[in-house]
Amino acid sequence: MTAPLDAPESAQQADPEAIARGARNVASRSLTQIAWQRLRRDKIAMIAGLIVLLLILAAVFAPLLVKWFGYPPTEFNQAPIDPATGGVYKDPDNPFAGIDKTGGISWDHLLGLEPKTGRDLFSRILYGAQISLLVAFLSTILCVFIGTVLGIIAGYVGGWVDTVISRAMDIFLAFPLLLFAIALVGVIPDSAFGLTGNGLRVGLIVFIIGFFNWPYVGRIVRGQTLTLKEREFVEAARSLGASNRHILFRELLPNLLTPILVYATLLIPTNILFEAALSFLGVGISPPTPTWGRMLSEALPYYTTSPHFVIIPGVAIFITVLAFNLFGDGLRDAFDPRSSD
Amino acid sequence: MTNPGTRTAGSGDPVVSVRDLSITFASMDGDVHAVKNLSFEVPAGGALGIVGESGSGKSVTSLALMGLHRGSKARMSGGLTVAGVDVVSAPDSRIRAMRGNDIAMVFQDPMSSLHPQYTIGNQLIEAYRTHRPKASAAEAKARSIDALERVGIPEPAKRINSYPHEFSGGMRQRVLIAMGLVCEPKVLLADEPTTALDVTVQAQILDLLDDLRQDLGMSLILVSHDLAVVAGSVDEVLVMKKGEAVERGDVRSVLSSPEHPYTRSLLAAVPRVEVSRAQRRAEVRADRAAAQQAAPQAEATPKGSVKDSGSGVAKGELLLSVTDVRQKFKVRGGMFGRTTDFYAVDGVSFDLYQGETLGIVGESGSGKSTLSRMVMRLLQPTEGSIVFEGNDITRLPERKLRPLRRDIQMIFQNPYSSLNPRLTVGDSIGTALRVQGEGDGKLIKRKVQELLERVGLEANHYNRFPHAFSGGQRQRIAIARALILNPKLVICDEPVSALDVSTQDQVLRLLSELQDDFDLTLIFVAHDLAVVRQVSDRVAVMRKGKVVEMGDGDAVYENPQHDYTKQLLAAAPILDPDEAKRQRSARQQLRKQVSAVV
């Protein structure tokens, strides 16, 4: 049992004379406005959303933040580094004071220094966020685009078209994506398709993730389309003389936006993890451009002397993925189809 | 097992007693008072009908009687006693013992109330052994077979091993009743037990409940939105509105001389199978004329031409001619997908003349919806021909059909799914003009707003979304959408079956007015005999894809020729309790004859 969404609605139904009168009290909130109201009451989702927003702002304004609070991300700083272990001295002027296990976290270096090279970790994390979020957003957009177009066609047209697209989805999902990515990224030239260096690598990673993950979106869109096209408003549109294009884009697509939005929010963290995994394996973006995954893999030899170098990128990935997931869950609950018809 | 005789003759204490019950839910827009200060009693062996429209709190009340509000966020106050158990304060274990032993519930939807993965025998035996843990498996099985036998399942010893999907809707409802009966409760609580069922099956289930009550001395609480459903089965009736009891009393006195104005309006709204088309039309027109005299400033109504065409509508020109249409569907059967053909509509022919209303009556699966979708050309007929205004539209391709779609429109059954939830009301209605090539946005908006006012809504509803409207209002929006292209023929596919009685009446009146004003020809498809009679000049009765009887409305209703039509008419629920009882015995006679023939 659910309590009615609009209290006056049940009242109108019960009173036969109130058709016109009751209608005047009808709130003209759209479904999106109702969802926003629900989302605002969900504290966890709101906090997660705030973190997501801060992360995006931090990535966008990384150059400014670094200028104010850090050092250029590729600037070497060998002075406080112990050449033997690669650790950071507690006191750069007195190498015999020992190694600082927190990696030299101070007001000067907010997240400490990288072992061996002495680069500023704060600025590297910020620039890493840029790469992570850029790859995640672009690949998600690609997934959603391919998945929506093919899913809606498969669901609406049906028949052999549906069979072909659905089998294609199965094949793409059966592909050993990680192995394929390692093989492909490993052999790419320095320039292709008018792109060079990291631009090409980012483009390729986006392409691989987008091209092989679209079936997840495709399946959801196809399933939703299948149920939506049985609803009477589609028949009503047909009986008014609407073309297939009108039905697909004016009648069906607006109803698919919610599940697509929710799923996209949940797909972003998966793609962040995939990019981190590729970078960790050394086939992602080339150094010296910082990425979180590569930082993790570089940190492994130093985990005894400089544990902060493992912890900080790990926590960054953890917080980002968790925030996106919690926010996506909150969105899904807010748009809950059971309470909006 | 106690003798039913001693139970009824017991201390005379009520089995169920409710005092000042209030139930409140917290929602986003503040508290919703689902039930307010409700009091009633049901004596042992008595029968109470709880009647109200959606949102009146009747289902909340029945859930509370079962103690099912526990653990939810509902706030309760007042007293609620069932067979001596205080449902508000008793411990959970006591409530669990009460359910099944003292009070059993039959739910509305027999399709989803049985577990699909277990045989009905499993479910019955489990229900019994939960309440009688000491009973042996054999005893439980014997008991279950008894219960199935009692609710009229043929060959219960064999059918006990069947799965729910092997039963029809009516049979499933019988199984659910058997499940309620297996522990011989003192009270059977039936919440809209027949709403999801066909008329003939509804009559059987109501008869069954009545028999069981007589034989076992149980008390019955029958919850329904339909006064006519409870009329023949209960002694006392309680009318609820917005969580409050507005009237309570003996069923005869409430139905014959209702005191509360709400009960009166509810009774007036119930469609009566004995009222003919002509009477109804005269009544609607008189009301309309009176309303116009009372409010002469109502200029919105275009030319309040109350035509006095009398009863017999003069035959206009031939508008639609349907000849021997059949619609084949492939049914996949078995594991290897061997398909068999199934004709949903099997050789139907009729002619439709300008200005008349053809009613099509039938139960679920009779092919009436398929037929209307064929005329609409949402489906392409497998065989036969459909000629509209001299054009054969049977096999016209979609592209050529598009301009013709202006002339034939449809009003769909479910106003909740026939409006796109993501489009504003104005967009939904205006779409019709837009897809037919009208590009002037302002003109579209003006036309839509005029029509919104014409169907009893307001021009400023243009920018609202469908979810902000009640069912009746949504159906008005759907009507406006069908009328915006000025169609000649409107097909109404169960346009009021999803609505409450009073809303239903308003929508029917609106349709009747619009038919006069817009000079519409209607095909009115419904399962409700009374509704069809009130709107139709001619009536076709469908069964299993075929028309079994077709003719002038009054003739079909007053002098039915086909056995199936007779059965349908005998099953129609009737408001007069005494008449309903007479019908019940007539049905028993009819059933005996049928079984004798078989």
Chai-1 contact restraints between the chains, C-beta under 6 A:
chainA,res_idxA,chainB,res_idxB,connection_type,confidence,min_distance_angstrom,max_distance_angstrom,comment,restraint_id
A,A3,B,F25,contact,1.0,0.0,6.0,A-B,restraint_1
A,A3,B,S27,contact,1.0,0.0,6.0,A-B,restraint_2
A,A3,B,V32,contact,1.0,0.0,6.0,A-B,restraint_3
A,A7,B,D29,contact,1.0,0.0,6.0,A-B,restraint_4
A,A7,B,V32,contact,1.0,0.0,6.0,A-B,restraint_5
A,E9,B,S470,contact,1.0,0.0,6.0,A-B,restraint_6
A,S10,B,G55,contact,1.0,0.0,6.0,A-B,restraint_7
A,Q12,B,S470,contact,1.0,0.0,6.0,A-B,restraint_8
A,Q13,B,E53,contact,1.0,0.0,6.0,A-B,restraint_9
A,Q13,B,S54,contact,1.0,0.0,6.0,A-B,restraint_10
A,Q13,B,G55,contact,1.0,0.0,6.0,A-B,restraint_11
A,Q13,B,S470,contact,1.0,0.0,6.0,A-B,restraint_12
A,Q13,B,D500,contact,1.0,0.0,6.0,A-B,restraint_13
A,A14,B,E53,contact,1.0,0.0,6.0,A-B,restraint_14
A,A14,B,G55,contact,1.0,0.0,6.0,A-B,restraint_15
A,A14,B,S56,contact,1.0,0.0,6.0,A-B,restraint_16
A,A14,B,K241,contact,1.0,0.0,6.0,A-B,restraint_17
A,A14,B,K242,contact,1.0,0.0,6.0,A-B,restraint_18
A,P16,B,S265,contact,1.0,0.0,6.0,A-B,restraint_19
A,P16,B,S502,contact,1.0,0.0,6.0,A-B,restraint_20
A,I19,B,G456,contact,1.0,0.0,6.0,A-B,restraint_21
A,V26,B,A468,contact,1.0,0.0,6.0,A-B,restraint_22
A,S28,B,R464,contact,1.0,0.0,6.0,A-B,restraint_23
A,S30,B,F465,contact,1.0,0.0,6.0,A-B,restraint_24
A,R231,B,S417,contact,1.0,0.0,6.0,A-B,restraint_25
A,E232,B,F412,contact,1.0,0.0,6.0,A-B,restraint_26
A,E232,B,N414,contact,1.0,0.0,6.0,A-B,restraint_27
A,E232,B,S417,contact,1.0,0.0,6.0,A-B,restraint_28
A,E232,B,S418,contact,1.0,0.0,6.0,A-B,restraint_29
A,F233,B,S418,contact,1.0,0.0,6.0,A-B,restraint_30
A,F233,B,L419,contact,1.0,0.0,6.0,A-B,restraint_31
A,F233,B,N420,contact,1.0,0.0,6.0,A-B,restraint_32
A,E235,B,L378,contact,1.0,0.0,6.0,A-B,restraint_33
A,A236,B,S418,contact,1.0,0.0,6.0,A-B,restraint_34
A,S239,B,M376,contact,1.0,0.0,6.0,A-B,restraint_35
A,S239,B,M410,contact,1.0,0.0,6.0,A-B,restraint_36
A,L240,B,A432,contact,1.0,0.0,6.0,A-B,restraint_37
A,L240,B,V435,contact,1.0,0.0,6.0,A-B,restraint_38
A,G241,B,R402,contact,1.0,0.0,6.0,A-B,restraint_39
A,G241,B,R405,contact,1.0,0.0,6.0,A-B,restraint_40
A,G241,B,V435,contact,1.0,0.0,6.0,A-B,restraint_41
A,G241,B,Q436,contact,1.0,0.0,6.0,A-B,restraint_42
A,A242,B,V435,contact,1.0,0.0,6.0,A-B,restraint_43
A,H246,B,V435,contact,1.0,0.0,6.0,A-B,restraint_44
A,E251,B,N420,contact,1.0,0.0,6.0,A-B,restraint_45
A,P254,B,R422,contact,1.0,0.0,6.0,A-B,restraint_46
A,N255,B,R422,contact,1.0,0.0,6.0,A-B,restraint_47
A,D341,B,Y416,contact,1.0,0.0,6.0,A-B,restraint_48
